[in-house]
Amino acid sequence: MYNYIFLTAEGCTYQAKSNSDIPDIENLQVIGISKGENSQEAFYNLMNEQEYLIENTFDNIFCYKLSDNYEDSYQEFRIKNKF
């Protein structure tokens, strides 16, 4: 089994103690980490382990295999089309 980290570029983050309604920082949100023999299995395991993700507003997520050559393991998923 391999570990995969799932992320999204959707959403926004505010700086600490910010009084503005305008997002300050564009960054990635960590959706979770899950194990699987491949990225697809890890995605399904993540969704089964963290069922609240089905109800959230994130849709476009992607993952990396946590390894030295993680760039080669990039994979995209869509929550709304899979569950």
Secondary structure, DSSP 8 states (H G I E B T S, - for coil): -EEEEEEES-S-B--TT---SS--B---EEEEEEEESSHHHHHHHHHHH-GGGGGSS--EEEEEESSTTGGGG-EEEEHHHH-
